[in-house]
Amino acid sequence: MKNQNSSNLLKKSSLLALFAFVPLLAQAHHLPGESNGFTSGINHPIHGLDHILAMVAVGLWAAQLGGRAIWMVPTAFISLMTLGGALGMTGMHLLMVEAGIMASVLVLGLLITASARLPLIASMAIVGVFALFHGFAHGAEMPSAASGVSYGLGFVVATAALHACGLGFGMMAQKRATTPFVRFAGAAIAVTGVCLWLA
C-alpha cells in the first residue's frame, strides 16, 4: 500500500511539474539584448531537440527501471549536468561535446527500446557521463551578461521538468499495461538521434 501511495504521489508530482512547465515555456523566448539569467537558462534546453529528447529519455528509462532508479537516475543526471555547466562557464574546452550529446540521444533511445535493466550504479553512471556533455554545452553558451547562478538554476528547472515528463509518461504507460508504447517511444528517440547526427 505504501509503494502504491508513493507511486501515485510521484505520478501526480510529474503531472504537476508538466503543467507548471507550460507557462515557463511560453516565457522562455530570447529577446534581443536579453540578459535574464534564469529565463536564458530555461530557454537553452528547450530550444534544442537533442537536449529535449535526451532529458525526456532519462525520465522514460528511469520509469522502466523502477524502484530507486525512479529518482536516483534523474538526480544523477541533474547533479552531473550542474557540474558540467559549471565547467562550461569557466571557458575551459571539452572535446566532442556535440558528439557526446548526440550519442546520449541514440544510446538512451536504444536502452529504452531494449528495456535494458542495468544495475542502478551503471545506469546512474551512463546518464551521468551524458549529463556532463549536456551541462557543459549549457554553461559554455551562457549569455555574457547573465548571472551564472540564476542561469544554472534555469537549466536545472527545465531539465527536471523534462525528466518529469518522461517519468510521468513512462509510469502511466506501465500502470495501463501499455509498456510497448514506451519502447516504441525509445525507438523513435533513437531514430531521431541518428537523423540529428547525420543532419
C-alpha positions as CSV (number, residue, x, y, z in Angstrom):
1,M,0.0,0.0,0.0
2,K,2.9,2.3,0.9
3,N,4.5,1.7,-2.5
4,Q,1.2,2.4,-4.3
5,N,0.8,5.7,-2.4
6,S,4.4,6.7,-3.3
7,S,3.8,5.8,-6.9
8,N,0.6,7.8,-7.0
9,L,2.4,10.8,-5.4
10,L,5.2,10.6,-8.0
11,K,2.8,10.5,-10.9
12,K,0.9,13.5,-9.6
13,S,4.1,15.4,-9.0
14,S,5.2,14.6,-12.5
15,L,2.0,15.9,-14.0
16,L,2.2,19.0,-11.7
17,A,5.7,19.7,-13.0
18,L,4.5,19.4,-16.6
19,F,1.7,21.9,-16.0
20,A,4.0,24.2,-14.1
21,F,6.4,24.0,-17.0
22,V,3.9,25.2,-19.7
23,P,3.9,28.8,-18.6
24,L,7.7,28.8,-18.4
25,L,7.9,27.6,-22.0
26,A,5.7,30.5,-23.0
27,Q,8.0,33.0,-21.4
28,A,11.3,31.4,-22.3
29,H,12.0,33.1,-25.6
30,H,15.1,35.2,-26.0
31,L,14.5,38.8,-26.8
32,P,17.2,41.0,-28.5
33,G,19.7,42.0,-25.8
34,E,18.1,39.8,-23.2
35,S,20.3,39.1,-20.2
36,N,17.9,37.5,-17.7
37,G,20.0,34.5,-16.5
38,F,17.1,32.4,-15.2
39,T,15.0,32.8,-18.4
40,S,18.0,32.2,-20.6
41,G,18.8,29.0,-18.6
42,I,15.3,27.7,-19.1
43,N,15.4,28.6,-22.7
44,H,18.6,26.7,-23.6
45,P,17.5,23.1,-23.1
46,I,14.0,23.5,-24.6
47,H,15.3,25.1,-27.8
48,G,17.5,22.1,-28.7
49,L,15.7,18.9,-29.9
50,D,18.7,16.9,-28.8
51,H,18.5,18.2,-25.3
52,I,14.8,17.7,-25.1
53,L,14.9,14.1,-26.3
54,A,17.8,13.1,-24.0
55,M,16.2,14.6,-20.9
56,V,12.8,13.1,-21.6
57,A,14.6,9.8,-22.3
58,V,16.2,9.8,-18.9
59,G,12.8,10.0,-17.3
60,L,11.4,7.3,-19.5
61,W,14.3,4.9,-18.7
62,A,14.1,5.7,-15.0
63,A,10.4,4.7,-15.1
64,Q,11.3,1.5,-16.9
65,L,13.9,0.6,-14.3
66,G,11.5,1.3,-11.4
67,G,12.4,1.3,-7.7
68,R,15.0,3.7,-6.5
69,A,16.0,4.4,-10.1
70,I,12.9,6.5,-10.5
71,W,14.5,9.3,-8.5
72,M,18.2,8.3,-8.4
73,V,18.8,8.2,-12.2
74,P,17.3,11.7,-12.9
75,T,19.1,13.0,-9.8
76,A,22.4,11.7,-11.1
77,F,21.8,13.4,-14.5
78,I,20.9,16.8,-12.9
79,S,23.9,16.6,-10.5
80,L,26.5,15.8,-13.2
81,M,24.8,18.3,-15.6
82,T,25.3,21.0,-13.0
83,L,28.9,20.1,-12.7
84,G,29.3,20.2,-16.5
85,G,27.5,23.5,-16.6
86,A,30.0,25.0,-14.0
87,L,32.9,23.7,-16.1
88,G,31.4,25.2,-19.3
89,M,31.0,28.6,-17.6
90,T,34.8,28.7,-16.8
91,G,35.6,28.8,-20.5
92,M,37.6,25.6,-20.5
93,H,37.5,23.3,-23.5
94,L,35.9,19.8,-23.6
95,L,36.4,17.5,-26.6
96,M,33.5,16.1,-28.6
97,V,30.7,17.8,-26.7
98,E,28.3,17.7,-29.6
99,A,29.1,14.1,-30.3
100,G,28.5,13.3,-26.7
101,I,25.1,15.0,-26.8
102,M,24.1,13.2,-30.0
103,A,25.3,9.9,-28.6
104,S,23.2,10.4,-25.5
105,V,20.0,10.6,-27.6
106,L,20.9,7.5,-29.6
107,V,22.1,5.4,-26.6
108,L,19.3,6.3,-24.2
109,G,16.7,5.6,-27.0
110,L,18.2,2.2,-27.6
111,L,18.3,1.4,-23.8
112,I,14.6,2.3,-23.6
113,T,13.8,0.3,-26.8
114,A,15.6,-2.8,-25.4
115,S,14.0,-2.2,-21.9
116,A,17.5,-2.6,-20.6
117,R,17.7,-3.2,-16.9
118,L,21.2,-2.4,-15.8
119,P,22.4,-2.2,-12.2
120,L,21.5,1.1,-10.6
121,I,25.1,2.3,-10.3
122,A,25.7,1.5,-14.0
123,S,22.5,3.3,-15.0
124,M,23.5,6.4,-13.0
125,A,27.0,6.3,-14.5
126,I,25.7,6.2,-18.0
127,V,23.3,9.1,-17.6
128,G,25.9,11.0,-15.6
129,V,28.5,10.9,-18.4
130,F,26.0,12.2,-20.9
131,A,24.9,14.8,-18.4
132,L,28.4,16.3,-18.3
133,F,28.2,17.0,-22.1
134,H,24.7,18.5,-21.9
135,G,25.7,20.6,-18.9
136,F,28.9,21.8,-20.5
137,A,27.0,22.9,-23.6
138,H,24.6,24.8,-21.4
139,G,27.3,26.5,-19.4
140,A,29.5,27.3,-22.4
141,E,26.6,29.1,-24.1
142,M,25.6,31.2,-21.1
143,P,25.0,34.9,-22.1
144,S,27.9,37.1,-21.0
145,A,25.6,39.4,-19.0
146,A,23.8,36.6,-17.2
147,S,24.3,35.5,-13.6
148,G,25.8,32.0,-13.5
149,V,23.7,31.0,-10.5
150,S,20.4,32.1,-12.0
151,Y,21.3,30.8,-15.4
152,G,22.2,27.4,-13.9
153,L,19.0,27.3,-11.8
154,G,17.1,27.9,-15.0
155,F,18.5,25.0,-16.9
156,V,18.2,22.8,-13.9
157,V,14.5,23.6,-13.6
158,A,14.0,23.0,-17.3
159,T,15.8,19.7,-17.1
160,A,13.9,18.5,-14.1
161,A,10.6,19.3,-15.8
162,L,11.6,17.3,-18.9
163,H,12.6,14.4,-16.7
164,A,9.2,14.6,-15.0
165,C,7.5,14.5,-18.4
166,G,9.4,11.3,-19.3
167,L,8.7,9.8,-15.8
168,G,5.0,10.6,-15.9
169,F,4.5,9.1,-19.4
170,G,6.5,6.0,-18.5
171,M,4.8,5.4,-15.2
172,M,1.3,5.9,-16.7
173,A,2.1,3.6,-19.6
174,Q,3.2,0.9,-17.1
175,K,0.1,1.4,-15.0
176,R,-2.2,1.0,-18.0
177,A,-0.2,-2.0,-19.3
178,T,0.9,-0.2,-22.4
179,T,4.6,-0.6,-21.9
180,P,5.2,-1.3,-25.6
181,F,4.5,2.4,-26.2
182,V,7.4,3.3,-24.0
183,R,9.7,1.0,-26.1
184,F,8.2,2.5,-29.3
185,A,9.0,6.0,-27.9
186,G,12.6,4.8,-27.2
187,A,12.9,3.6,-30.8
188,A,11.6,6.9,-32.1
189,I,14.1,8.8,-29.9
190,A,17.0,6.6,-31.2
191,V,16.0,7.1,-34.8
192,T,15.7,10.8,-34.3
193,G,19.2,10.7,-32.7
194,V,20.6,9.1,-35.8
195,C,18.9,11.7,-38.0
196,L,20.3,14.5,-35.9
197,W,23.7,13.0,-36.1
198,L,23.6,12.8,-39.9
199,A,22.0,16.2,-40.4
